[in-house]
Amino acid sequence: MERFGSVELGGTKILVALGTPEGELGPAERIETGGDPVAACARVVDSLRSEKISAIGISAFGPLDLEVGSDTFGSLLDTPKPGWSGFDVLESIAGPLGVPAAIDTDVGGAALGEGRWGASQGLRHHAYVTVGTGIGAGVVEAGELIHGSAHPEIGHVAVRRINGDDFPGACPFHADCLEGMASGNAVKARYGESIDALAGEAQAAAVELIAGYIAQGIRALVYSVAPQRVVVGGGVSKSPGFHDKVRASLQVELAGYGTRDHHRSSGFVVPPGLGDRSGLFGGLELAARALARH
């Protein structure tokens, strides 16, 4: 049976798993990302070296250089993650393993996974948004991830301040962009703890606020790439009532302009069908595509 390696490289942890082209995904090994990319990726290679895999798919945090033909293709660009800027993720993992490989963003991988096996099955145009340590989006158009001179960076779009919010923002590049106002890091900077550590009215108020900012980001997606569905995952999105709050705030943001029936349904903004494993499933799809191109 043909097997693929799947790697999800996040800002906090790296997950490594084996799977099949049909979507049978095994248990994941967890590796701490840390601040030493050479050591972290060496552990990924060690995890997969003894396995007989035909290809590998890597879903990584960004921003990444994904411009084919670029001298730094597969490398991280300037990133808030200390120690990782400029690091060649693709070569450091795929090079020692010597098998066909493909890389995309973690949210790009998750979008592919949800499109193949999850909540966006059967749709040609869909998006995946993560609200975790950072905020990002992967957009699929006719089965392919959208890339231009770079990949989408929805987390760094400008947002309108919600009335009464005087938080300065937590993004080291833009301060009060979407990620700076609503990511997991922003929540910790605002409240001194993660959103799941809050309780009662404090948590409900935080969810309301964060959902309002996320709705602004989804509004930008609706009017720029017109997805048929937006899957919203990530740790912050697991908060009670989060998706309902985003849906309600999105209707206010859209204000009826250019909307269709699916924008108003509960099936437009949905949680991941694959839970926390969307990126790993996406790695299987990336591996399959790498093997097909080989």
Buried (B, 14 or more C-beta within 10 A) or exposed (E): EEBBBBBBBBBBBBBBBBBBBEBEBEEBBEBEBBEEBEEBBBBBBEBBEEEEBBBBBBBBBBBBBBBEEEEBBBBBBEBBBEBBBEBBBBBBBBEBBEBBBBBBBBBBBBBBBBBBBBBBEEBEBBBBBBBBBBBBBBBBBEEEBBBEEEBBBBBBBEBEEBEEEEBEBBBEEBEBBBBBBBBBBBBBBBBEEBBBEBEEEEBBEBBBBBBBBBBBBBBBBBEEBBBBBBBBBBBBBBBEEBBEBBBBBBEEBBEEEEBEEEBBEEEBBBBBBBEBBBBBBBBBBBBBBBBEEE
